[in-house]
Amino acid sequence: MRFVAAENTTTNVSETQLVQMARQEEAILAQKHGLLEKISALLTESITAKETLEEIIKTKGKMFIGVGATVLVEVQVTDTENCKRAFTESGYKDEKIKGTIEWLAKKEEMLKKQFEKISREYAEAEGRMVQITGILKQIQAEKKKMYENSKKQPPTISK
């Protein structure tokens, strides 16, 4: 198979190389998909935390919290101005709730930008995969056509 690049140069690529390229694109797609899932989960978590803190301020600490299995309990938050926020996996610091809300808003924006960037990269990889798959299908169709034509030709006798 031959490819013509933008600068009018030609590159020959074998069917085996195309299959390898398809596998590489599959790996890239799987990696990007995993990243998108992780970022989506972090984004959801950040939005939920921000909305909960805003609700604590708005309701003066009285709210319903889901404990699972569709069960809610009413709670009273005694300190509606301060919270603890992790700065490492096992380290927490005291912080004003409003400051944490601002931090979460910045984190949300950063995660959205990352999500958009990786989504674009995913779409590009998907486009390359579609092209490679299309070429491989053309190759298979040509092989089948050649095989069918070889069956129609009468056998030749060589001397």
Backbone hydrogen bonds in HBPLUS format (Angstrom, degrees):
<---DONOR---> <-ACCEPTOR-->    atom                        ^
c    i                          cat <-CA-CA->   ^        H-A-AA   ^      H-
h    n   atom  resd res      DA  || num        DHA   H-A  angle D-A-AA Bond
n    s   type  num  typ     dist DA aas  dist angle  dist       angle   num
A0013-VAL N   A0001-MET O   2.66 MM  12  5.21 170.3  1.66 161.5 164.8     1
A0003-PHE N   A0011-THR O   2.69 MM   8  5.04 158.0  1.73 147.7 155.6     2
A0011-THR N   A0003-PHE O   2.77 MM   8  5.04 157.5  1.82 147.3 154.6     3
A0005-ALA N   A0009-THR O   2.81 MM   4  5.32 164.5  1.84 162.4 165.2     4
A0008-ASN N   A0005-ALA O   3.07 MM   3  5.39 145.7  2.19 121.9 121.1     5
A0018-LEU N   A0014-SER O   2.96 MM   4  6.32 150.8  2.04 146.9 155.4     6
A0019-VAL N   A0015-GLU O   2.93 MM   4  6.27 153.9  2.00 150.1 156.9     7
A0020-GLN N   A0016-THR O   2.95 MM   4  6.26 155.7  2.01 146.7 153.5     8
A0021-MET N   A0017-GLN O   2.83 MM   4  6.10 153.0  1.91 145.7 153.6     9
A0022-ALA N   A0018-LEU O   2.86 MM   4  6.13 153.0  1.93 147.0 154.3    10
A0023-ARG N   A0019-VAL O   2.96 MM   4  6.27 153.9  2.03 146.9 153.8    11
A0024-GLN N   A0020-GLN O   2.95 MM   4  6.24 154.7  2.02 147.9 154.8    12
A0025-GLU N   A0021-MET O   2.95 MM   4  6.22 157.8  2.00 149.3 155.1    13
A0026-GLU N   A0022-ALA O   2.88 MM   4  6.14 151.2  1.97 145.8 154.2    14
A0027-ALA N   A0023-ARG O   2.99 MM   4  6.27 155.4  2.05 147.1 152.9    15
A0028-ILE N   A0024-GLN O   2.94 MM   4  6.25 155.8  2.00 147.8 154.8    16
A0029-LEU N   A0025-GLU O   2.81 MM   4  6.03 161.0  1.84 150.8 156.0    17
A0030-ALA N   A0026-GLU O   2.92 MM   4  6.15 157.8  1.97 148.9 154.8    18
A0031-GLN N   A0027-ALA O   2.95 MM   4  6.15 160.4  1.99 148.5 153.8    19
A0032-LYS N   A0028-ILE O   2.88 MM   4  6.09 169.1  1.89 156.5 159.4    20
A0033-HIS N   A0029-LEU O   2.86 MM   4  5.96 155.1  1.92 146.4 153.8    21
A0034-GLY N   A0030-ALA O   2.99 MM   4  6.20 158.3  2.04 146.4 151.8    22
A0035-LEU N   A0031-GLN O   2.97 MM   4  6.30 157.7  2.02 150.8 157.0    23
A0036-LEU N   A0032-LYS O   2.87 MM   4  6.10 158.4  1.91 149.7 155.6    24
A0037-GLU N   A0033-HIS O   2.99 MM   4  6.28 153.9  2.06 148.4 155.0    25
A0038-LYS N   A0034-GLY O   3.03 MM   4  6.32 160.0  2.07 149.5 154.5    26
A0039-ILE N   A0035-LEU O   2.88 MM   4  6.08 168.7  1.89 157.7 160.7    27
A0040-SER N   A0036-LEU O   2.91 MM   4  5.95 155.9  1.96 142.9 150.3    28
A0041-ALA N   A0037-GLU O   3.00 MM   4  6.22 154.6  2.07 145.2 151.6    29
A0042-LEU N   A0038-LYS O   2.97 MM   4  6.26 161.9  2.00 152.2 156.9    30
A0043-LEU N   A0039-ILE O   2.82 MM   4  5.97 155.5  1.88 149.9 157.2    31
A0044-THR N   A0040-SER O   2.94 MM   4  6.14 161.9  1.97 148.3 152.8    32
A0045-GLU N   A0041-ALA O   2.96 MM   4  6.15 160.8  2.00 148.2 153.7    33
A0046-SER N   A0042-LEU O   2.90 MM   4  6.08 157.9  1.95 147.7 153.5    34
A0047-ILE N   A0043-LEU O   2.94 MM   4  6.15 164.9  1.97 154.0 157.8    35
A0048-THR N   A0044-THR O   2.95 MM   4  6.10 162.6  1.98 149.7 154.8    36
A0049-ALA N   A0045-GLU O   2.97 MM   4  6.16 161.5  2.00 148.1 153.0    37
A0050-LYS N   A0046-SER O   2.95 MM   4  6.13 164.9  1.97 151.0 155.2    38
A0051-GLU N   A0047-ILE O   2.90 MM   4  6.08 166.1  1.92 153.1 157.0    39
A0052-THR N   A0048-THR O   2.92 MM   4  6.05 153.8  1.99 147.8 155.2    40
A0053-LEU N   A0049-ALA O   2.97 MM   4  6.23 161.6  2.01 151.9 156.2    41
A0054-GLU N   A0050-LYS O   2.95 MM   4  6.20 158.2  2.00 149.5 156.0    42
A0055-GLU N   A0051-GLU O   2.93 MM   4  6.11 149.7  2.02 141.4 149.9    43
A0056-ILE N   A0052-THR O   2.92 MM   4  6.22 148.2  2.02 146.4 155.3    44
A0057-ILE N   A0053-LEU O   3.13 MM   4  6.46 157.5  2.18 149.1 153.6    45
A0058-LYS N   A0054-GLU O   2.98 MM   4  6.18 163.6  2.00 148.2 153.1    46
A0059-THR N   A0055-GLU O   2.88 MM   4  5.94 161.7  1.91 153.3 156.9    47
A0061-GLY N   A0056-ILE O   2.88 MM   5  4.56 139.8  2.05 139.8 146.0    48
A0060-LYS N   A0057-ILE O   3.41 MM   3  5.26 162.8  2.45 100.8 104.8    49
A0062-LYS N   A0059-THR O   3.32 MM   3  5.61 173.4  2.32 115.0 115.2    50
A0077-VAL N   A0061-GLY O   2.66 MM  16  4.37 166.7  1.68 125.8 130.5    51
A0063-MET N   A0075-VAL O   3.00 MM  12  5.53 161.0  2.03 152.1 158.0    52
A0075-VAL N   A0063-MET O   2.70 MM  12  5.53 169.5  1.71 173.0 176.5    53
A0065-ILE N   A0073-VAL O   2.82 MM   8  5.44 160.7  1.86 154.4 157.8    54
A0073-VAL N   A0065-ILE O   2.95 MM   8  5.44 155.6  2.01 141.5 147.8    55
A0067-VAL N   A0071-VAL O   2.85 MM   4  5.71 165.9  1.87 159.9 164.3    56
A0071-VAL N   A0068-GLY O   2.94 MM   3  5.58 154.0  2.01 120.3 127.6    57
A0097-ILE N   A0081-GLU O   2.79 MM  16  5.43 165.1  1.81 131.1 134.9    58
A0083-CYS N   A0095-GLU O   2.75 MM  12  5.47 155.1  1.81 163.8 172.4    59
A0095-GLU N   A0083-CYS O   2.82 MM  12  5.47 155.0  1.88 163.5 164.5    60
A0085-ARG N   A0093-LYS O   2.83 MM   8  5.41 158.5  1.88 151.7 156.8    61
A0093-LYS N   A0085-ARG O   2.86 MM   8  5.41 151.7  1.94 136.1 143.9    62
A0087-PHE N   A0091-GLY O   2.91 MM   4  5.73 157.5  1.96 140.1 146.3    63
A0088-THR N   A0091-GLY O   3.43 MM   3  4.86 158.2  2.48 132.2 128.0    64
A0099-GLY N   A0096-LYS O   3.06 MM   3  5.18 119.7  2.43  99.0 113.8    65
A0100-THR N   A0096-LYS O   3.01 MM   4  6.37 152.2  2.09 151.3 159.7    66
A0101-ILE N   A0097-ILE O   2.86 MM   4  6.15 151.6  1.94 151.4 159.6    67
A0102-GLU N   A0098-LYS O   3.07 MM   4  6.33 154.9  2.13 143.2 149.2    68
A0103-TRP N   A0099-GLY O   2.96 MM   4  6.21 158.3  2.00 145.0 151.2    69
A0104-LEU N   A0100-THR O   2.81 MM   4  6.03 157.2  1.86 149.1 155.3    70
A0105-ALA N   A0101-ILE O   2.91 MM   4  6.14 148.6  2.01 143.9 152.6    71
A0106-LYS N   A0102-GLU O   3.02 MM   4  6.35 156.2  2.08 150.5 156.0    72
A0107-LYS N   A0103-TRP O   2.92 MM   4  6.16 156.6  1.98 146.7 154.0    73
A0108-GLU N   A0104-LEU O   2.80 MM   4  5.98 153.7  1.87 145.9 153.1    74
A0109-GLU N   A0105-ALA O   3.06 MM   4  6.34 157.8  2.11 145.7 150.6    75
A0110-MET N   A0106-LYS O   2.97 MM   4  6.23 161.8  2.01 151.0 155.9    76
A0111-LEU N   A0107-LYS O   2.89 MM   4  6.11 160.3  1.93 151.7 157.1    77
A0112-LYS N   A0108-GLU O   2.92 MM   4  6.14 153.7  1.99 148.3 155.7    78
A0113-LYS N   A0109-GLU O   3.00 MM   4  6.27 157.7  2.05 149.6 155.1    79
A0114-GLN N   A0110-MET O   2.97 MM   4  6.26 159.7  2.01 149.4 155.2    80
A0115-PHE N   A0111-LEU O   2.85 MM   4  6.01 158.8  1.89 147.5 153.7    81
A0116-GLU N   A0112-LYS O   2.91 MM   4  6.16 160.0  1.95 149.6 154.4    82
A0117-LYS N   A0113-LYS O   2.95 MM   4  6.16 162.1  1.99 150.7 155.5    83
A0118-ILE N   A0114-GLN O   2.92 MM   4  6.11 170.2  1.93 156.9 159.2    84
A0119-SER N   A0115-PHE O   2.86 MM   4  5.94 147.5  1.96 143.5 153.5    85
A0120-ARG N   A0116-GLU O   2.99 MM   4  6.25 152.2  2.07 146.2 152.6    86
A0121-GLU N   A0117-LYS O   3.04 MM   4  6.37 161.0  2.08 148.8 153.9    87
A0122-TYR N   A0118-ILE O   2.81 MM   4  5.97 150.6  1.90 144.5 153.0    88
A0123-ALA N   A0119-SER O   2.94 MM   4  6.17 156.4  1.99 145.1 151.1    89
A0124-GLU N   A0120-ARG O   2.93 MM   4  6.24 153.3  2.01 149.6 157.2    90
A0125-ALA N   A0121-GLU O   2.97 MM   4  6.21 162.2  2.00 148.4 152.8    91
A0126-GLU N   A0122-TYR O   2.83 MM   4  6.04 151.8  1.91 147.4 156.3    92
A0127-GLY N   A0123-ALA O   2.92 MM   4  6.14 150.1  2.01 142.8 150.5    93
A0128-ARG N   A0124-GLU O   2.99 MM   4  6.36 157.9  2.04 150.5 156.0    94
A0129-MET N   A0125-ALA O   2.92 MM   4  6.14 154.4  1.98 144.8 152.4    95
A0130-VAL N   A0126-GLU O   2.93 MM   4  6.20 152.5  2.01 147.2 154.2    96
A0131-GLN N   A0127-GLY O   3.04 MM   4  6.34 157.8  2.09 148.4 154.0    97
A0132-ILE N   A0128-ARG O   2.94 MM   4  6.20 168.2  1.95 155.7 158.4    98
A0133-THR N   A0129-MET O   2.87 MM   4  5.97 165.4  1.89 150.7 155.3    99
A0134-GLY N   A0130-VAL O   2.89 MM   4  6.01 154.4  1.96 144.1 151.4   100
A0135-ILE N   A0131-GLN O   2.98 MM   4  6.28 156.7  2.04 151.3 157.1   101
A0136-LEU N   A0132-ILE O   2.93 MM   4  6.22 161.9  1.97 152.2 157.3   102
A0137-LYS N   A0133-THR O   2.91 MM   4  6.15 150.8  2.00 147.2 155.2   103
A0138-GLN N   A0134-GLY O   3.00 MM   4  6.29 151.4  2.09 144.6 152.2   104
A0139-ILE N   A0135-ILE O   2.95 MM   4  6.28 155.5  2.01 151.4 158.0   105
A0140-GLN N   A0136-LEU O   3.01 MM   4  6.27 160.6  2.04 146.9 151.8   106
A0141-ALA N   A0137-LYS O   2.91 MM   4  6.14 155.9  1.97 147.7 154.5   107
A0142-GLU N   A0138-GLN O   2.90 MM   4  6.15 156.7  1.96 149.9 155.9   108
A0143-LYS N   A0139-ILE O   2.93 MM   4  6.19 158.1  1.98 151.3 157.4   109
A0144-LYS N   A0140-GLN O   2.95 MM   4  6.17 158.2  2.00 147.7 153.5   110
A0145-LYS N   A0141-ALA O   2.90 MM   4  6.09 158.0  1.95 146.6 153.0   111
A0146-MET N   A0142-GLU O   2.88 MM   4  6.08 161.1  1.91 151.0 155.8   112
A0147-TYR N   A0143-LYS O   2.95 MM   4  6.14 154.3  2.01 145.3 152.6   113
A0148-GLU N   A0144-LYS O   2.87 MM   4  6.12 163.0  1.90 152.7 157.1   114
A0149-ASN N   A0145-LYS O   2.91 MM   4  6.12 160.1  1.95 150.2 155.7   115
A0150-SER N   A0146-MET O   2.95 MM   4  6.12 149.4  2.05 142.0 150.3   116
A0151-LYS N   A0147-TYR O   3.15 MM   4  6.45 138.6  2.33 143.0 153.4   117
A0151-LYS N   A0148-GLU O   3.23 MM   3  5.27 130.6  2.49  94.8 107.5   118
A0152-LYS N   A0149-ASN O   3.15 MM   3  5.19 132.2  2.39  96.3 108.8   119
A0153-GLN N   A0149-ASN O   3.34 MM   4  6.61 142.4  2.49 148.9 156.8   120
